[in-house]
Amino acid sequence: MQQALLMMHRQREQLVKFRTMQINGLRGMLVEFGEAMGKGRSALGKAIPDALTRVEECLPKVLIDTLREQWARIEKMDEEIVTIERRLREWKKEDKAVKAIIEIPGVGLLTATAAVAMIGDPKAFRSGREFAAWVGIVPKQTGSGGKVNLHGISKRGDTYLRTLLIHGARAVLTRAKEPGPWVEQMKKRRPPNVVVTALANKMARTIWAVLAHDRSYEKGYVSMKPV
């Protein structure tokens, strides 16, 4: 079952990447004909109908048809991505582990389902720190003579899950009304990117703790030192 869940994530990831390529390609071609538009899927969706209508007057029909076909492929991929996300939401309703960790601040549908699919047996990891290291979200360390230097995160683990955790942590910092005293203290002492990484690390440890000990998430229950 976990393999099936992971396959849905991989399919969605491929669709998102290919859709981005198609969007960039379509935008680039339209820019050549004076039709500049904002970045992102939403901006393109708002601008594309009028843009195609305007260039239709000065371009051959065969090219206009090609541009419209490319836009249709993008819309088709939108539908496929939405379908996969709907299936993931249905999975969430039935999966106890997913429902448990999705309560953790910053852990949304994608992060929760991906973590459950990738972690397998949480007790295969000896600690939350070991799981965070597997994801690649602990700082690399060097040093000798008792002195330890911390560097950037190791990035040795799964890129996909690590990216989801980073995005989730950033969302907490930018959107949460009350991110919590731990985060507020970190923000006073460390640069923003360091705080994001530290929070993502804490989220990974909390995910492991909830799954390994088979308990519900309780705010402030799991005590962890910041990175």
Sine and cosine of phi, psi and omega as CSV:
sin_phi,cos_phi,sin_psi,cos_psi,sin_omega,cos_omega
0.00,0.00,-0.63,0.78,0.01,-1.00
-0.91,0.41,-0.57,0.82,0.03,-1.00
-0.91,0.41,-0.63,0.77,0.03,-1.00
-0.90,0.43,-0.64,0.77,0.03,-1.00
-0.90,0.44,-0.67,0.74,0.00,-1.00
-0.91,0.42,-0.62,0.79,0.02,-1.00
-0.89,0.45,-0.61,0.79,0.05,-1.00
-0.89,0.46,-0.63,0.78,0.04,-1.00
-0.90,0.43,-0.68,0.74,-0.01,-1.00
-0.90,0.43,-0.64,0.77,0.03,-1.00
-0.89,0.46,-0.71,0.71,0.01,-1.00
-0.89,0.46,-0.68,0.73,-0.01,-1.00
-0.87,0.50,-0.68,0.73,0.02,-1.00
-0.91,0.42,-0.66,0.75,0.02,-1.00
-0.89,0.45,-0.68,0.73,0.00,-1.00
-0.89,0.46,-0.69,0.73,0.00,-1.00
-0.90,0.44,-0.71,0.71,-0.02,-1.00
-0.93,0.38,-0.61,0.79,0.05,-1.00
-0.89,0.46,-0.66,0.75,0.03,-1.00
-0.88,0.48,-0.67,0.74,0.04,-1.00
-0.88,0.47,-0.69,0.73,-0.01,-1.00
-0.91,0.41,-0.66,0.75,0.02,-1.00
-0.89,0.45,-0.72,0.69,0.00,-1.00
-0.90,0.44,-0.63,0.77,0.01,-1.00
-0.91,0.41,-0.71,0.71,0.00,-1.00
-0.91,0.42,-0.69,0.72,0.02,-1.00
-0.88,0.47,-0.68,0.74,-0.01,-1.00
-0.88,0.47,-0.65,0.76,0.02,-1.00
-0.92,0.38,-0.64,0.77,-0.01,-1.00
-0.94,0.35,-0.54,0.84,0.04,-1.00
-0.88,0.48,-0.59,0.80,0.01,-1.00
-0.87,0.49,-0.38,0.93,0.01,-1.00
-0.95,-0.31,0.39,0.92,0.11,-0.99
0.99,0.14,0.23,0.97,-0.02,-1.00
-0.96,-0.28,0.99,0.15,0.03,-1.00
-0.99,0.11,0.59,-0.81,0.01,-1.00
-0.51,-0.86,0.30,-0.95,-0.05,-1.00
-0.92,0.40,0.29,-0.96,0.02,-1.00
-0.98,0.19,0.39,-0.92,0.08,-1.00
0.99,-0.17,0.38,-0.93,-0.04,-1.00
-0.91,0.42,-0.66,0.75,-0.05,-1.00
-0.90,0.43,-0.70,0.72,-0.01,-1.00
-0.90,0.44,-0.65,0.76,0.01,-1.00
-0.91,0.42,-0.66,0.75,-0.02,-1.00
-0.87,0.48,-0.59,0.81,-0.01,-1.00
-0.96,0.27,-0.56,0.83,-0.14,-0.99
-1.00,-0.06,-0.42,0.91,-0.18,-0.98
-0.89,0.46,-0.65,0.76,-0.04,-1.00
-0.85,0.52,-0.75,0.66,-0.01,-1.00
-0.93,0.37,-0.60,0.80,-0.02,-1.00
-0.90,0.44,-0.70,0.71,0.01,-1.00
-0.91,0.42,-0.59,0.81,0.03,-1.00
-0.90,0.44,-0.65,0.76,-0.02,-1.00
-0.93,0.36,-0.71,0.70,-0.05,-1.00
-0.96,0.28,-0.29,0.96,0.01,-1.00
-0.87,0.50,-0.43,0.90,-0.05,-1.00
-0.98,0.22,-0.34,0.94,-0.10,-1.00
-0.84,-0.54,-0.01,1.00,-0.03,-1.00
-0.89,-0.46,0.45,-0.89,0.05,-1.00
-0.88,0.48,0.53,-0.85,-0.03,-1.00
-0.86,0.51,-0.60,0.80,-0.03,-1.00
-0.89,0.46,-0.58,0.81,0.03,-1.00
-0.96,0.27,-0.65,0.76,0.04,-1.00
-0.87,0.50,-0.67,0.75,0.02,-1.00
-0.88,0.47,-0.64,0.77,0.01,-1.00
-0.90,0.43,-0.67,0.74,0.02,-1.00
-0.90,0.43,-0.65,0.76,0.01,-1.00
-0.92,0.39,-0.59,0.81,0.05,-1.00
-0.91,0.41,-0.63,0.78,0.03,-1.00
-0.91,0.42,-0.66,0.75,0.04,-1.00
-0.90,0.44,-0.61,0.79,0.04,-1.00
-0.90,0.44,-0.59,0.81,0.04,-1.00
-0.91,0.42,-0.64,0.77,0.03,-1.00
-0.89,0.46,-0.71,0.70,0.02,-1.00
-0.90,0.44,-0.59,0.81,0.05,-1.00
-0.90,0.43,-0.66,0.75,0.03,-1.00
-0.92,0.40,-0.57,0.82,0.11,-0.99
-0.82,0.57,-0.73,0.68,-0.03,-1.00
-0.90,0.45,-0.65,0.76,-0.01,-1.00
-0.92,0.39,-0.63,0.77,0.03,-1.00
-0.91,0.42,-0.69,0.73,0.03,-1.00
-0.88,0.48,-0.64,0.77,0.01,-1.00
-0.89,0.45,-0.70,0.72,0.02,-1.00
-0.89,0.46,-0.68,0.74,0.00,-1.00
-0.91,0.42,-0.57,0.82,0.06,-1.00
-0.90,0.43,-0.67,0.75,0.02,-1.00
-0.91,0.41,-0.58,0.81,0.06,-1.00
-0.91,0.41,-0.62,0.78,0.06,-1.00
-0.90,0.43,-0.61,0.79,0.06,-1.00
-0.91,0.42,-0.62,0.78,0.04,-1.00
-0.89,0.46,-0.67,0.75,-0.02,-1.00
-0.84,0.54,-0.63,0.78,-0.04,-1.00
-0.89,0.46,-0.46,0.89,-0.09,-1.00
-0.98,-0.20,-0.25,0.97,-0.12,-0.99
-0.98,-0.20,0.90,-0.44,-0.05,-1.00
-0.89,0.46,-0.66,0.75,-0.04,-1.00
-0.91,0.42,-0.69,0.73,0.01,-1.00
-0.89,0.46,-0.70,0.71,0.00,-1.00
-0.89,0.46,-0.52,0.85,-0.02,-1.00
-0.95,0.31,-0.75,0.67,-0.12,-0.99
-0.99,0.12,-0.27,0.96,0.01,-1.00
-0.94,0.33,-0.19,0.98,0.07,-1.00
-0.98,0.21,-0.25,0.97,0.01,-1.00
-0.95,0.33,0.78,-0.62,0.03,-1.00
-0.80,0.59,0.77,-0.64,0.00,-1.00
1.00,-0.06,-0.21,0.98,0.00,-1.00
-0.99,-0.15,0.96,-0.28,0.03,-1.00
-0.99,-0.13,-0.22,-0.97,-0.05,-1.00
-0.85,0.53,-0.74,0.67,-0.06,-1.00
-0.91,0.41,-0.71,0.70,-0.01,-1.00
-0.90,0.43,-0.69,0.73,-0.04,-1.00
-0.90,0.44,-0.75,0.66,-0.03,-1.00
-0.93,0.36,-0.61,0.80,0.03,-1.00
-0.92,0.40,-0.66,0.75,-0.01,-1.00
-0.89,0.45,-0.71,0.71,0.01,-1.00
-0.89,0.45,-0.64,0.77,-0.01,-1.00
-0.93,0.38,-0.60,0.80,-0.12,-0.99
-1.00,0.02,-0.50,0.86,-0.10,-1.00
-0.96,0.27,-0.46,0.89,-0.01,-1.00
0.89,0.45,-0.86,-0.51,0.06,-1.00
-1.00,0.03,0.94,-0.33,-0.05,-1.00
-0.88,0.48,-0.43,0.90,-0.02,-1.00
-0.97,0.25,-0.05,1.00,0.13,-0.99
-0.95,0.32,-0.30,0.95,0.09,-1.00
-0.98,-0.19,0.67,-0.74,-0.06,-1.00
-0.97,0.24,-0.36,0.93,-0.05,-1.00
-0.33,-0.94,0.18,-0.98,0.08,-1.00
-0.90,0.43,-0.55,0.83,0.03,-1.00
-0.90,0.43,-0.63,0.78,0.01,-1.00
-0.91,0.41,-0.63,0.78,0.06,-1.00
-0.91,0.42,-0.69,0.73,0.03,-1.00
-0.88,0.47,-0.60,0.80,0.05,-1.00
-0.92,0.39,-0.62,0.79,0.03,-1.00
-0.90,0.44,-0.61,0.79,0.05,-1.00
-0.94,0.33,-0.42,0.91,-0.01,-1.00
1.00,-0.03,0.53,0.85,-0.09,-1.00
-0.83,-0.56,0.55,0.84,0.17,-0.99
-0.89,-0.45,0.48,-0.88,-0.05,-1.00
-0.95,0.31,0.60,-0.80,0.12,-0.99
-0.95,0.33,0.55,-0.83,-0.04,-1.00
-0.82,-0.58,0.66,-0.75,0.12,-0.99
-0.68,-0.73,0.27,-0.96,0.04,-1.00
0.62,-0.79,0.17,-0.99,0.03,-1.00
-0.41,-0.91,0.18,-0.98,0.04,-1.00
0.89,0.47,0.51,0.86,0.03,-1.00
1.00,0.07,-0.12,0.99,0.01,-1.00
-0.98,-0.18,0.82,-0.57,-0.03,-1.00
-0.92,-0.40,0.76,-0.64,0.05,-1.00
-0.95,-0.31,0.75,-0.66,0.02,-1.00
-0.99,-0.14,0.70,-0.72,0.01,-1.00
-0.87,-0.50,-0.29,-0.96,0.02,-1.00
-0.90,0.43,0.21,-0.98,-0.03,-1.00
-0.90,0.44,0.44,-0.90,-0.13,-0.99
-0.93,0.36,-0.55,0.83,-0.02,-1.00
0.83,0.56,0.56,0.83,-0.01,-1.00
-1.00,0.00,-0.30,0.95,-0.11,-0.99
-1.00,0.01,-0.45,-0.89,-0.05,-1.00
-0.97,0.25,0.86,-0.51,-0.05,-1.00
-0.88,0.47,-0.64,0.77,-0.08,-1.00
-0.89,0.46,-0.79,0.62,-0.02,-1.00
-0.92,0.40,-0.63,0.77,0.02,-1.00
-0.88,0.47,-0.66,0.75,0.02,-1.00
-0.90,0.44,-0.67,0.75,0.02,-1.00
-0.88,0.47,-0.66,0.75,0.01,-1.00
-0.91,0.41,-0.66,0.76,0.03,-1.00
-0.90,0.45,-0.71,0.71,0.03,-1.00
-0.88,0.47,-0.65,0.76,0.01,-1.00
-0.90,0.43,-0.66,0.75,0.02,-1.00
-0.90,0.43,-0.66,0.75,0.01,-1.00
-0.90,0.43,-0.60,0.80,0.02,-1.00
-0.90,0.44,-0.64,0.77,0.03,-1.00
-0.88,0.47,-0.69,0.73,-0.06,-1.00
-0.94,0.35,-0.52,0.85,-0.08,-1.00
-0.99,-0.10,-0.39,0.92,-0.13,-0.99
-0.90,-0.44,-0.48,0.88,-0.08,-1.00
-0.93,0.38,0.74,-0.68,0.03,-1.00
-0.94,0.34,-0.60,0.80,0.01,-1.00
-0.74,-0.67,0.99,0.11,-0.03,-1.00
-0.92,0.39,-0.25,0.97,0.04,-1.00
0.94,-0.33,0.41,-0.91,-0.05,-1.00
-0.89,0.46,-0.58,0.81,0.01,-1.00
-0.86,0.52,-0.73,0.69,0.00,-1.00
-0.92,0.40,-0.68,0.73,-0.02,-1.00
-0.88,0.48,-0.63,0.78,0.03,-1.00
-0.92,0.39,-0.65,0.76,0.02,-1.00
-0.89,0.45,-0.64,0.77,-0.04,-1.00
-0.90,0.43,-0.48,0.88,0.00,-1.00
-0.97,0.24,-0.42,0.91,-0.14,-0.99
-0.95,-0.31,-0.38,0.93,-0.13,-0.99
-0.80,-0.60,0.39,-0.92,0.07,-1.00
-0.90,0.43,0.40,-0.92,-0.06,-1.00
-0.80,0.60,-0.71,0.70,-0.03,-1.00
-0.91,0.42,-0.55,0.84,0.05,-1.00
-0.93,0.38,-0.65,0.76,0.02,-1.00
-0.90,0.43,-0.67,0.74,0.03,-1.00
-0.86,0.50,-0.73,0.68,-0.01,-1.00
-0.90,0.44,-0.67,0.74,0.01,-1.00
-0.89,0.46,-0.66,0.75,0.00,-1.00
-0.93,0.36,-0.63,0.78,0.05,-1.00
-0.89,0.46,-0.63,0.78,0.06,-1.00
-0.89,0.46,-0.69,0.72,0.01,-1.00
-0.90,0.43,-0.63,0.78,0.05,-1.00
-0.88,0.47,-0.68,0.74,0.01,-1.00
-0.88,0.47,-0.68,0.73,0.02,-1.00
-0.90,0.43,-0.62,0.78,0.00,-1.00
-0.92,0.38,-0.64,0.76,0.06,-1.00
-0.84,0.55,-0.74,0.67,0.00,-1.00
-0.88,0.48,-0.71,0.71,-0.04,-1.00
-0.87,0.49,-0.70,0.71,0.00,-1.00
-0.90,0.44,-0.70,0.72,-0.04,-1.00
-0.96,0.27,-0.68,0.74,-0.06,-1.00
-0.93,0.38,-0.55,0.84,-0.04,-1.00
-0.98,-0.20,0.04,1.00,0.09,-1.00
0.78,0.62,0.83,0.56,0.01,-1.00
-0.69,-0.72,0.26,-0.96,0.03,-1.00
-0.98,0.21,0.42,-0.91,0.05,-1.00
-0.96,0.28,0.73,-0.68,0.09,-1.00
-0.78,-0.62,0.83,-0.56,-0.04,-1.00
-0.84,0.54,0.82,-0.58,0.04,-1.00
0.99,0.12,-0.02,1.00,-0.06,-1.00
-0.96,0.28,-0.69,0.73,-0.05,-1.00
-1.00,0.04,0.89,-0.45,-0.03,-1.00
-1.00,-0.09,0.82,-0.57,-0.03,-1.00
-0.64,-0.77,0.58,-0.81,0.06,-1.00
-0.99,0.15,0.63,-0.78,0.03,-1.00
-0.93,0.38,0.39,-0.92,0.00,-1.00
-0.92,0.39,0.00,0.00,0.00,0.00
